[in-house]
């Protein structure tokens, strides 16, 4: 096995173990054992567990962002919403281990991206789409950031739940998410307020 092939093998094993057990419960010994190599080989490639984890997470972040960015091709906001929801759910279905790695807590003091940072990146893309739409409709475009976080969070949390139950089908889940989000967006009040409760403080 060449050095490049060995590195790829170790990354694949690390990805699987981090998905199964998380960062803390995964050991270099186990990575080496599954790869049938000595521990120094793993250290030589990554410098330690943190280095291997950083490479795995970086790859997953790039993969997910690439899928979503590539999916956003439509001109109409509803279609863009559909594409983003479908891309995220497809990633969850096809790259289950990668998604599990991203949604697990990253190690303390880790500089690597985690799921919340990925969601922020996605939300920024959605924010540009919503900002333009808000301007067209006469809403405050500064609120696009709030709405983009809400929309992306809704899809992501539903995706975590769906990862475990796997029903209904991906297309059905995406359709219902878009239904809730789009019909809510279609009837937005320009300046919503909380209703006053009688006798409330």
C-alpha positions in Angstrom: 0.0 0.0 0.0 1.4 3.4 -1.0 1.6 6.2 1.6 -1.3 8.0 -0.1 -3.4 4.8 0.0 -2.5 4.2 3.6 -3.5 7.7 4.5 -6.9 7.3 2.8 -7.4 4.0 4.6 -6.7 5.6 8.0 -9.0 8.5 7.2 -11.8 6.1 6.3 -11.3 4.1 9.5 -11.1 7.2 11.6 -14.3 8.5 10.0 -16.1 5.3 10.9 -14.8 5.2 14.5 -15.6 8.9 15.2 -19.1 8.3 13.8 -19.6 5.3 16.0 -18.1 6.5 19.2 -17.2 10.2 19.0 -13.9 11.8 19.5 -13.2 11.0 23.2 -14.1 7.3 22.9 -11.9 6.7 19.8 -8.3 5.8 20.3 -5.2 5.7 18.1 -4.7 2.1 19.2 -8.1 1.1 17.7 -7.5 3.0 14.5 -4.1 1.3 14.1 -5.6 -2.1 15.0 -8.4 -1.8 12.4 -5.8 -0.7 9.7 -3.5 -3.6 10.8 -0.6 -1.1 11.3 1.4 0.1 14.3 0.5 3.2 16.2 3.6 5.1 14.9 2.2 4.8 11.4 -0.9 6.7 12.4 1.2 9.3 14.2 3.4 9.7 11.2 0.5 10.6 9.0 -1.6 12.8 11.3 0.5 13.6 14.4 -2.2 12.2 16.7 -5.9 11.7 17.1 -6.7 15.5 16.9 -4.9 15.6 13.5 -6.9 12.7 12.1 -10.1 14.1 13.5 -9.4 17.5 11.9 -8.9 15.9 8.4 -12.1 13.9 8.7 -14.2 16.9 9.8 -12.7 19.1 7.2 -13.6 16.7 4.4 -17.1 16.3 5.7 -17.6 20.1 5.9 -16.3 20.6 2.3 -18.5 17.7 1.1 -21.7 19.0 2.6 -21.1 22.6 1.7 -20.3 21.6 -1.9 -23.5 19.6 -2.2 -25.6 22.5 -1.0 -23.9 25.1 -3.0 -24.1 22.9 -6.1 -27.8 22.3 -5.5 -28.8 26.0 -5.3 -29.4 26.6 -9.0 -33.0 27.6 -9.2 -34.2 31.2 -9.7 -37.4 31.0 -7.6 -36.9 31.2 -3.7 -39.2 28.2 -3.1 -37.3 26.0 -5.5 -34.0 27.1 -3.8 -35.5 26.1 -0.5 -36.5 22.7 -1.9 -33.0 22.2 -3.3 -31.3 23.1 -0.1 -33.5 20.8 2.0 -33.2 17.9 -0.4 -29.4 18.3 -0.6 -29.0 18.2 3.2 -31.3 15.1 3.5 -29.5 13.4 0.7 -26.1 14.0 2.4 -27.6 12.6 5.6 -28.8 9.5 3.8 -25.8 8.8 1.7 -23.0 9.9 4.1 -24.5 8.8 7.4 -21.1 8.3 9.1 -19.9 11.8 7.9 -23.1 13.4 9.3 -22.7 11.6 12.6 -19.2 12.9 12.9 -20.4 16.4 12.2 -23.2 16.4 14.7 -21.2 14.9 17.5 -19.5 17.4 19.9 -16.0 18.3 18.7 -13.2 18.0 21.2 -12.5 21.0 23.5 -10.2 23.6 22.1 -10.7 22.2 18.6 -10.2 24.6 15.8 -11.9 22.3 13.3 -15.3 23.1 11.9 -18.3 21.4 13.5 -21.9 21.1 12.5 -22.9 24.5 13.9 -20.2 26.2 11.9 -21.3 24.4 8.8 -24.9 25.4 9.4 -23.8 29.0 9.8 -22.1 28.8 6.4 -25.3 27.4 4.8 -27.4 30.0 6.6 -25.3 32.8 5.2 -26.0 31.5 1.7 -29.7 31.3 2.5 -29.6 34.8 4.0 -28.6 36.3 0.6 -31.5 34.7 -1.0 -34.0 35.8 1.7 -32.5 39.3 1.8 -33.3 39.9 -1.8 -36.8 38.5 -1.4 -37.4 40.6 1.7 -36.4 43.8 -0.2 -38.8 42.9 -3.0 -41.7 42.4 -0.5 -40.9 45.5 1.6 -39.7 43.6 4.7 -36.7 44.6 6.7 -33.7 42.9 4.9 -31.8 43.0 8.2 -34.1 40.2 9.5 -33.0 37.8 6.7 -30.2 36.6 9.0 -32.7 35.6 11.7 -35.0 33.8 9.2 -32.1 32.0 7.5 -30.9 30.6 10.9 -34.4 29.5 11.7 -34.9 27.8 8.3 -31.6 26.0 8.3 -31.9 25.0 11.9 -35.4 23.5 11.2 -34.1 21.4 8.4 -30.9 20.3 10.3 -32.7 19.3 13.4 -35.3 17.4 11.4 -32.5 15.7 9.6 -31.0 14.5 12.9 -34.3 13.1 13.9 -34.8 11.5 10.5 -31.4 9.9 10.5 -32.6 7.6 13.3 -36.1 6.9 12.1 -35.6 6.9 8.3 -39.3 7.4 7.6 -41.1 8.8 5.8 -39.1 8.8 2.6 -36.5 11.6 2.0 -38.6 13.3 -0.7 -41.6 13.4 1.6 -39.6 14.9 4.5 -38.2 17.6 2.2 -41.6 18.3 0.8 -43.1 18.8 4.3 -40.2 21.0 5.5 -40.6 23.2 2.4 -44.4 23.2 2.9 -44.0 24.5 6.5 -41.3 27.0 5.6 -42.6 28.3 2.4 -46.2 28.7 3.5 -45.0 30.4 6.6 -42.8 32.8 4.5 -45.6 33.5 2.1 -47.8 34.9 4.8 -45.2 36.8 6.8 -46.3 39.8 8.7 -44.0 42.8 8.2 -43.8 43.6 11.9 -45.0 40.7 14.0 -45.7 41.2 17.7 -46.4 38.8 20.5 -50.0 38.9 21.5 -50.6 40.5 24.9 -51.8 38.0 27.5 -54.6 39.2 29.6 -53.5 39.4 33.2 -49.9 38.8 32.1 -46.9 40.7 33.4 
